[in-house]
Amino acid sequence: MPSIKTLLSNIASKFKSKISKLTQKKPPPSASEEALTLNVTVVNDSSNFDHCLSPTPQLAPAIVDSDSFDSCDNKTALADTSKNPSLSPLTSIVPEPSEDTLEGLRQCAQFINSAPATLSPAPESIKSSNPEVIRGSGSTCDWDDQEPFVTYKHKIIQLCHDLGLGEPSKIERMRGGSFNRVICLSLPSKDNQDYVLRIPRNLDTNESTRDQVAVLHYLAPLMPVPAVLAFDSTSDNVIGRPYILQEKLKGVNARSVYYDLPSDEKMQFVKLLADIIKKLNTFKIDRPGQIVAGPSIPYISHKPLTIPTDIEVTGYRFSQHNALEVMSSQDKQPLSSLLDSIFEERKTADEDFMGLQWKSLQKITKEMKTAGLFSNTDTDCVVWHWDLAFRNIMVEKQLNGQWALTGILDWDGLLSAPSVMTRAPPVWLWIEENDRSSKWCEGLGNNDIQPARELTMEELVLKSSFEQILQRSDQNYMADAYGRGVWIRRLVKFALEGFAQSSHYIMLKVLVLEWNAYYQSLDLDTDMEDDSDEDGSDKPDDEDGSDGPDDVEKLESYSVTHHSNHSNQSSASSTYEYAQESFETYKLKVAQLCQNIGFVSPSNVERMEGGSYNRVIGLTFPGQSEDRNFILRIPRSPFQDHELHKIRDQVATLLFLKQFDFLCVPTIAAIDTTTDNIIASQFVLQEKITGQPLSDVFPTLPLVEKLELTTLVARLLIKLEDITFEDPGELSGAQPLPWVSTSIHQSNSPPVISGFRLNPMYVASPLGKQGLASLLFNMLNDQKGPDGDFGRETFLWGQFLDSLQQMEQIGFFKDSDSTNILWNWDICSRHIFIERDNSLTPTIPCSSSTSEITQPLDLDHISDNSTKNEANIKDEASETPDGQNQVTSGRWKITGTIDWDDALSAPHVITRVPRTWLWFDDNERTPFWDGNRETPPQRALTEDELAIKNHFDQIMQQADPNYMNDTYFRGVWIRRLFQFTQTGLHDTADFQRGDKFVKDWKNYFDGHVLMTPDKNVADEADSKSEEGSE
């Protein structure tokens, strides 16, 4: 009988063949390796193609494209569903089941049989860079809370009557955007002129309709903007939403015609665009910020405004897509002061997570000021249409063959800003956006990213002509566009957008790397900062002359750990970065601290690689037979009172886990949760674990040894699952604070299970033992907050609860899900330490469950050093000379597991995230990977990688027949939902992830709801699996 894997392979081939024949669609391009790195070049003076101008000062490197793949910005979509309503990614219909499970076999088979007989092929004309969101006939599906057009248009007709405009002769749906539904009307009462009705999709994050009207009214005297016929900024109308009814601009979208025009006609567009920018610069505003409606602008008007223009300037928004969260208003001030003020406000708002990033940006701002990049004229502010592009410019060809500007669109979120902030070169004027790289579209840059290829003669002429016009208008233009302005705008991006997406962390990493190189090249004579390493020297630590991890690696480390499970190592220059005392003087205090707490003076005090949260110092104490090594962990910034639980919980968890020998957690020697000591900080002193991180060793080994280590890790995880708890929640220390102790080898106060943490400040109420569906329901409601909230957030929480109900309906949850186990959510290869031990007898990989009995821990009786709660795994543990049980395999043994911060008690299925770090190197992930291990690697696994994965999965499946289903099928959906109970909905990325989950689940549920009508299917399947295993 063929294996399940063989059957799945055959089905997969059949499936691919069928889809290929139906769609005849070319495979998408894969991201090239060079797309993941920025190529830095210097802007060539000759590329300006302007011999009349003095050379541009080379203050900044040009950020250059490295490939030709393009996508779209956050306002674009990939397909015209109005023309092809059936178009949707096939891969979104069903989750990828495991290649080794019967469940996966069944799902694949049923999906193939249910595939439609005909599928509309994607037209070649549809490109990923399409600059407009095309909702068409599919927009109702894309926006689940949106009323279908067939019924909605009757309300539009009634609205026209309510406005006294009579019945429209035509009502057509237009291509809308992410933020607005757009409908075209022809009104006989207005000579059958066409009008556009713009209706916001979301009420809680959209800019005020009143603000948009005020902006158009303000711009109308000088700029060709749509005239507003009527508007309502309330929902008290027949359509139940705010709206703007404005004239439909004549002409066509400039992007639809420009790139196919001859050179002489393109030159007309150059002059048109230059004229637009010059006119925008005539709108002078006295201070920076968001332009909003003044008090005289009404909230409702059924006719065009005739009152004088009235605008005000508030603080910038924390997010461009959320009008509700606004920063403090700013007065007229130097740009360096403005940026520092914004970074400080953002740092205060994000200090629990993002302090390092904002400090880094403040440091660069200070250095840019020292380097003379800021100008005295940067205090003057102009109007900034930050989304000015061909897609928002309407043109019409006149009878004389000349192109005329008919209007400019998309004035939402209009800003007041110093002119240097507005002068990113309009690269789209001389090179088509389809030729831009994946970096440009994925968020690593914007118009400041220059094309990678050389410009053609025509492109050079267009570029030069535009630059000459602007340079004649303002002699600072070239420096603002290509010199100092490049650096400043890279800072501005963070000031205005924050760190809403994972790409922002990569941008910061690149900025720090390039700015440090540039700033050091200036060789400025300044004693503003101390550039020494943490040990007080400017020399490398290593004998080979290589530096330790630098600021860039540290920022990269934090950026990925904030969203993922990457390395969290610190920089060798962290004294400078964290504004901490030089290591040269600090180590003297550390030596004195050791004596103050009853230890002898250390024979060696060394700086070690720390993390974003902790400074780490190595200590060596002389012993009678051999030296003993310890680690001193000190918070980068002393904890505030509301944060003291962190250090207590960490230590309490380690003391509790010390009784489980196979975990080999560090031994705690001392703790102080106060700052009443010589180093003026909390600290933990613990023994240093021997061995090396698995991540350092594993890639260097042959396959046979990799498989040995894979067995080792699998056994560790299996034993870990035998540590069970009664209730779900976080492991929290019960020790009263403050906690100061120098003799705590074993806990006399075991941890308690508290509620899950909703955010850094608040913990939810404890949740007793219950089914997983009930648990998720309660946790979602905890995050949702009290009733009475409104808007998109509440709507999304409601959709999560609906998805949960559907999961329960089709039998996703099992009785066994009420069992909770210990979960180190960040366990990975860098947190498992190993070493060779040839004295140990090789063992044979297990072939059955490694635990005969799993009994809940009695948290009231763990201080007696008893190991009665430890799983009985005689065939997997080797006895070491000191009597400790360690998980071993062949020539290897585990010597330690670290980083148990924020340990949880959770159901098995929540903890069974695919351990991809065993078979796939995280360093090969795209820089934009958010750390979600449910995301498959971008490339196919190699034979060795597949062998490791299959070996690991086989061991885990033999230990528990539910493992594959929990890891690769039902668990994927459950964990995606569980993630929102942990992160909440706070920024744009959270909402995007939430929308995607709801859409993915809807596609799956709609296609598979009839497959498992019996809600007890899962439990019955479990029973059969258990019977079969017996």
Steps between C-alpha positions, in 0.01 A plus 500: 500500500646837404585740782293804580784717377500323162124539466527867587775551245285341229204714596713813510626426147145447378389819670782709352436359155131576519548854622775564246276395214211707627686821566801491266647748741871573523658438838575812701859616501700400804680762699863504401771489758616847413149629562565447868799731521528867425761606246640837600655720231580865472281710276698577187523871432471438128171319550340833570555572131523865592831664419365840592461408866777467752566142611257368760664475843555133578354493846315173468528171316228417255290201596487287190262236371646154457239314298209562269209348689235750599190499713268763634458735790252466781223649293527259211354165411621226273203417284197655332224294653242702315624343180593165650284443805616142523864593534643413837823332607442128496737452787274696731211256467647224711783500754805293422445169678789287609649287228505203737148489641179329403324828571720667241426222252128540546510877472709496183281238338176676577638834390612362165162339442325824588718720275287688246488372146612834363710768654549844353869540419665811637542743212854605422393862523446470873828591668589509863582867478148602404465824694130487565300278729257331270208367696243467224237236544705326764523789747202382699685174565825680582322720753277265695308780670423676172148489366467347150482757224173361365316616814730785592425697185139546610627687803716713270191595301321598821803704610487699175133574561576605859761744365250650258690376196231277359545146375834421336489374143801277559651326803822311444747341732853633450835364602522572867793495738593349832339788682208614284212351305455699178181535293442709185172687452356691204256769609241638253445793735863594438495468118582130528841587638684211667567507871691270733364383834783403742396298804755388766522123550602526866372756747757468776826551309403726212578866476205723579286577195482856628881526494512377141242757390686779683824404322337504155338835579839637609683380186235590242618857423838379369475128435268306266316291759150348485221740595286373787125506435391366840637311797405351835761414763243315713321169446158654549381451142336237283827318419608497865851623422685827452543597135629761257323569173748671268537568132659233284815640347531484125780322323696187570743376758844626393658163571278330244643705213837648596742213448381434144536862387775635274775704664363840401166427664668360810681832529159667537435284805836601645391864490155414638645317799758770569222759496295294748791483744580869468138588572493273804806682631305827492270373776695618804395378845637625830566166667533127419226245545174358368271737309142475628175698487467824691202580725296678231481193273158337553450130565227475237440698184256425218656761273848625407681698769508876450661599830868603519758223523566382853765246595696417812820303561509225763779261592600226258321168530663199659384307190407640161208256494353591837364853545411441864849480652673836465830622640544826684479819295834651404600864478724643231849373582821365344449167321752322723301609804173391337634151422647455846171608656302249290744217575479580871119491493499171311760358737281590796202330338702188410759490775418145608585368154675758286728708721814382323374595155391849594823568690693394192303742283550782751872432492509521119300825513755646738787391277333640187476833679869477587578418137316811384222326307225720636440849361367817659228504232367163613264680738281617208216261418312434176208280400609138438297267280694196618334267246553715191544261206369448148216288633364810675548742209222539241582632153321562172636548150385822338402550138835667434684185609613642833437319827320694771468433871137447598540417864689343789350232723558336839558795732419288805737549790646825367803614699689815578874433498838662436569495125796262529259233624294534181779477244544132435574485126198398289689208348178379340527799265803357322476127566189281501402357838483151349878516465551558871636234735327289760679704767330814376151350521551296816568807708877523532482833328298742297581748226841554659592153376667559165470254209769234486552512126646790308248746366444519128571824314129584494468436874806714572355788297166479683675488838732789419223720359288454813795572730594819311149640540494428874858618554421833335200528731709422813879483500487245784295247302781269385654478848157439652414234243829310469731618777413571860132443431550127444631456854233725652211328325622162618460632855167662416360164387530367855367823649181478295452123473665357810563125490164385370648225281790260524668672203552808716743306718703404195498863383637610835771238491612621156478865603717446808757306297526760226478804725772372734732447203427846362523678834831337584634603159443865594760466776332775701687624803230475763484366853120493503495125523721225633562259214691247705394141529346375819838399629622857467723447199471575131667174401338175397456239768608201298861413439436470131402867487133442436238699685221358700144553379447866413207736541350373178498137617352605830221694332442212259489265796238704679299564187460132432441392858229763530317315221674165498742258659828619353817560696487765768861593540640831602765723360858537605440872498193482722655746746457766237168376367333455837663805661645270766806538713825395338588139572847604616353670809186290526691175551655642816151546643409147393803359684399693811142376466623140508672563830201687640270200443739256667702372204874528471648752261476361145825409327356616169224740398419495129246665278278250318253532219185631656154552365264786440370476855799388707865589544693174550829467686705184546658431839760240595550407865800294614411162651683232690516255209392715205368844424125561494341716232192718552289744303379832635185623320417867548204679338608761245266744673406437864147365530226730622275383781238360260772299324662332800292189444710426190821422685311319778307284253816411307682384812198322646455307177866391490491392865187298430648336189820410682336183630475363142854385438458447127434874446840595648386856573752742654543495877405828665756627752359842592225748420431862587180665376601835650748764387643535849843360411829622362396460134167679567304238308310178536702190414503120488814296554490149352742224410629497146391203291770298329495402137399685186167610356356240267471771233880540496573128466217352293575657157860375507422132551449212254146370456549196724588722796223745416257211527649406837446853624151504353422193708646678801277805452189289434553311826543826688173636363315178570615505860411868521141416404477277804518802733133580542297754691141522610427850368610699193687828535841649575747364752537777760705524812322506834787653697416834662692798366760626552690173470863497606673168552844344465401143583217378280614179335149359534166677509310509828219686329391328178364705210130550458300499179372852437286627218646567158656844455289737290778760469808604701283666763202269539441132567169331432316320777612141564321239294420162649527169322259491207464389142711675239201653322382650828853618579538677166155656537590646839843621384358667189244679712773609744691662215187642342426700812168626640187529291426835349809527281436555133667500164728269312670356808179378659379371165820297458476354851147394412629326189761317710224375728298389199801308371541337840137390495546350154812314612300347781218420259722289273670314784836676532507468878549188709446403861875453542554870420416583859838358610761773539874449469811709555574718197823685437370690196852605401675166524723464195848397395673804648348432843598131519861437602682179412844346522671183394537221751657189350485325836123460469358186343318569172126451519246388243225737386175426677226318315214548740369757739775602736274554792290234662336733749422870481380638829430864589752677716416562862618857537457481876765230543801578288744636753611159622725437198273214402503389139183296523335733246765439240410271215642150519716483190752235583592421142596859422690634798863426567647520847788746519782464753340759726173312507304736278264372235566657161345442160773349284546361154819334389788741548286791614317616810292803588676714755243775540187679390476876545264793452197384696361851532121520471449122519139393458262220582297422188324215316717266289370628168600859584859395572551285191639764269710337225863484616627628166823620659611135503485444124509851354752774577321816615775703333356392165165654579409822322582816698127566513423173676305582815622198694185296450617141471170399345627680188664241270853573375507683168695229329457125483682302768813312405524124538692537825249750636211273409675209668538701822140621490359154433718345770385756756133474401513121515635499855242755614214318326601169658493665841154649436276403204346849513830678436481541121142620510580741782809633323410522133122505472248600763773647720593754234154656512471483878841661556425778253192583702685460829761752386245781510425420863867574571569800276164672482425749222720805537662597172452472127688169481269346761190603306645376172583166658151485650332575168709234331413239761128572468518480122711182498273331751188600309643347182586180685175474694279572200681231303513234771208553736315203348796266536471452876141569601531310825654724766627192684707379206827612656441318827393185317813518287708531815335195649570297188862619497543395860340162433727452202810590696409246767 
